[in-house]
Amino acid sequence: MDNQSFNADHQQALFDIMRHRRDVRGNNFTSTPIPQDVINTILEAATLAPSVGFSQPWEFVMVTDPHIKTQIRDSFNKANAQGQAQFLDAKQEQYKQLKLEGIMEAPVNIAVFYKPSSKPVLGQNTMKEMGEYSVVCAIQNMWLSARSLNVGMGWVSILCPHTVKRLLKAPEECKLVGYLCLGYVKTFYDSPELERLRWEKRKHLEQAVHTNAFPTAD
């Protein structure tokens, strides 16, 4: 329908979904299977994302094979040990206590790839990374759609992308943008887990918004 408009209830529902979206870890997934129609709805939401030049440069690989998931979890463990070494003292001890992935626990993993076009893309000539940003928009759509369906999603960034590409037999030109874990959860926390654990504080809006230019140092 052209010129579709939305009322205050729709607007509030969308804001509530955004407010209650969470990055879910393995300590919170259940083993309850996700119906295929629910997965299809989440994937369809991804395809509704904006993309530069309407290029739609996303590709998705569903991962349910325990053998493949185990090898990807092994890649996580190796990268996680390296990540832990970046922090010192109390921060490193806190890091050790964090559960940062749900690869084995989540019933479904989805690897999301950027596949560049073989021809020029409108709007991508001076900012080549716009294609990858388009894929990120698709992932955000998946996250919001999953939350609206009461499905948890976690984004695992502590991985070797080349290992994931090899395991999933991805074409050379494809780039891994996101590795996602999806499943029903024990609970959706009221606030982000890392905020609850005091790993970081939420940034206030006034800290991020400037007018006309960034402020200069006095």
Residue pairs with C-beta under 8 A, 6 or more apart in sequence:
17 144
17 147
17 148
18 144
20 147
20 188
21 143
21 144
21 147
22 147
22 152
22 188
22 189
22 192
22 193
23 153
23 154
23 155
23 192
23 193
24 102
24 106
24 152
24 153
24 154
24 181
24 183
24 185
25 98
25 99
25 100
25 101
25 102
25 154
25 193
26 99
26 101
26 102
26 103
26 104
26 105
26 106
26 154
26 181
27 99
27 102
27 105
28 102
28 152
28 185
28 186
28 187
29 102
29 105
29 106
29 107
29 152
29 181
29 183
29 184
29 185
29 186
30 183
30 184
30 185
30 186
31 105
31 107
31 183
32 107
32 183
32 184
33 107
34 107
34 108
34 151
34 182
34 183
34 184
38 149
38 151
39 62
39 108
39 182
41 145
41 149
42 142
42 145
42 146
42 149
42 151
42 182
43 60
43 110
43 142
45 141
45 142
45 144
45 145
46 58
46 60
46 112
46 138
46 139
46 141
46 142
46 145
47 56
47 58
47 138
48 141
49 58
49 134
49 137
49 138
49 140
49 141
50 134
50 137
51 57
51 58
51 131
51 134
51 137
51 138
52 121
52 122
52 123
52 124
52 130
52 131
52 133
52 134
53 121
53 122
53 123
53 124
54 122
55 117
55 121
55 122
55 124
55 131
55 134
56 134
57 114
57 115
57 116
57 117
57 131
57 134
57 135
58 112
58 113
58 114
58 115
58 134
58 135
58 138
59 112
59 113
59 114
59 115
59 170
59 174
60 110
60 111
60 112
60 113
61 110
61 111
61 113
61 168
61 170
62 108
62 109
62 110
63 69
63 72
63 108
63 109
63 110
63 111
63 168
64 107
64 108
64 109
66 104
68 167
68 168
69 103
69 104
69 109
70 104
71 163
71 167
72 103
72 109
72 159
72 163
72 164
72 167
72 179
73 101
73 103
73 104
75 159
75 160
75 163
75 164
76 100
76 101
76 103
76 156
76 158
76 159
78 160
79 158
79 159
79 160
80 100
80 101
80 158
83 95
83 158
84 92
84 95
84 96
85 92
87 94
87 95
94 197
94 199
98 194
98 197
98 199
100 156
100 158
101 154
101 156
101 158
101 181
102 154
102 156
102 181
102 183
103 109
103 156
103 181
105 181
105 183
106 152
106 154
106 181
106 182
106 183
107 182
107 183
108 181
108 182
108 183
109 179
109 180
109 181
109 182
110 142
110 179
110 180
110 182
111 164
111 168
111 170
111 176
111 178
111 179
111 180
112 135
112 138
112 139
112 142
112 176
112 177
112 178
112 179
112 180
113 135
113 170
113 174
113 175
113 176
113 177
114 131
114 132
114 134
114 135
114 174
114 175
114 177
115 171
115 173
115 174
116 131
116 173
116 175
117 131
121 130
121 131
123 130
124 130
124 131
132 175
132 177
135 177
135 178
136 177
136 178
139 155
139 177
139 178
139 180
142 153
142 180
143 153
143 155
146 152
146 153
146 182
147 153
147 188
150 184
150 188
151 182
151 183
151 184
151 185
152 182
152 183
152 184
152 185
152 188
153 180
153 181
153 182
154 180
154 181
155 178
155 179
155 180
156 179
156 180
156 181
157 178
157 179
159 176
159 179
161 175
161 176
164 170
164 176
164 179
165 174
165 176
170 176
189 196
192 202
194 200
195 201
195 202
